[in-house]
Amino acid sequence: MEISAFLESNADNIIDEACTSMDRTHLQHYERDGALRTRDRLATLVSLTRQCVKQRNLAPMIAHAELIAGERFNAGYDLWEVQTAFNVLEEAIWARIFKNFPPGELAEAIGLVSTVLGAGKDALARKYVSLASKTKASSLNLQSLFSGAAG
């Protein structure tokens, strides 16, 4: 099964599950912004994840993560709040993948999704650290984490 098509056809259910998880976290800034805004933000992350997986290009997710890092940092969000949004989305995607993909396709599907969202979380954290310390934080090389996933 093609993971980008799967993400597109399951987007609403993934977003619903992620929103439910976000509601349980009771994150101050997300509760203040409201459920609709949180849903829109999660929908954007799903769309970007699908796009990056389909194109095998992390740049759109990294650019978005850096943008929202600046916005959320300036709005007073803690880094862990924004990381939580990424994490609940990743968890919702994983749950759907495990229910719908055959065992032989799990490593690639999980690897692709995790690479995209991991790159987003890395960019988000680096930008937060840079803003907080006024210095540039170095990047992680995520490619080496998946060298053994093929086959």
N, C-alpha and C positions, 0 to 999 in steps of 0.2 A: 504494500500500500504506500502511496506517495504521501509523505508527511505534510507537505505544504497544502495539498488538497484536503487531507484529513483535518488540519488546523482550520481551514476555511469552512468546511462543512460542520465542524463541531464548535465553532467560535462561540455561539450563544450559550451552549451548555458549559463550556470552559469558563466563560465570563461569569455565568450564574454561580458556579462553584467557587470561583475566586472571590466574588462579592460576598458570598455567605461566609467564607473564611475571614475576609476583611471585617465584616460585621462583628465577628467573635473576638477580634483583636482589640477593639475599642481604642483605636489610635486617635488621639485627641485631634490632630489636624485633619485627618480624613473624615472623622465624624463631623467636625465643624463645616467642612466643605460639602458634605452631603453625599447620599448614596448615588445620585445621578452623575455627579462629577467623578466620583470614584469609578463608577461603571465605565464612563467614557475613557478614563485614563487606562483602565485595564483593557478595554477594547483596542485602544491604540497600541498597547504592548503586544496583544495577540496579533494584530495586523502586521506590526513590524517584525515579530518573530516569524510569521508565515513568509513575509517578503524576504527576509534575510536567509531563511532556510531555502526558499525556492531559488534565489539568486546566488546562493553560497557566497554572500557578501555581508560582513558584519558592520560596514560603515553606517547604514541607516540607524541601526540600534545604538551604536556608539554615539552618533551625533545627537540622537534623541535623549539618551541618558545624560550626556553632558549638558544639554539644554535644560532638562528638568532638574538636574542637580543645582544649577544656578538659581532657577526659579524657587525650588523648595528650600534651598539654603537661605535665600533672601527672605523667604516667608516664615522662617523660624522652625521648619521641620528638622527633626533629628535624622541623621543618616539612617538609623535603624528603622525608622518609620517607612521610608521610601524603599529600603531593601526588603522590608516585609511585604510590600506590594508585589515586588518581583518574585519573592519566594512563594507567596500564596498562588500566584499565577502559575509558576513552574510546577508546583504541587498538583494543581488542577489539571494541567496538561499531562503530567506523568500518569495520573490516575486514569485518564481517558486512554492514553497510549497502552497502558498495561491491560485494560479491558478489551481493546480492539485490535491490537497487533499480535501476530504470531510470535512465539519466542525467538525465532531466527531473525526477526526484524527489530527487536527491542533495542539492541545496542546502538544501531544506527539512528533510530528515531529519537531515543533519549539523548544520545550524544549530540545530535544536531540541535535539538531544542536547548539542551543545557549549555552548549557552546555559545549560542546566540544570547541567551539570557545571562549567562556568566560574563560574557563580554560587556553586556549592559551594566551589570552590577559592578564590574571592575571599573568601567568608565565613570559610573556614578560615584563610587568611593574615591577614585583618584581626584575627581573634580571637587568633591566635598573637602578632601584633605588639602587640596590646593587653595581653595577658598578660605579655609580655616587657618592655614599657615602662611598663605600668600606665596607659596612655592609650588613648583610643578612636581607632582608625584610620578614615578616611573610606572610603566605598564607591565602587566603580566603576559607571558607567552603561553596562551591557552592551548596552542596547537599540540604541544607535546603531551598533553593530558589524554589525547585520543589516538595516539600512535598504534595502540594494540586493539582497537575496536573493530577493525576490518577483518572479514573472514569468517 
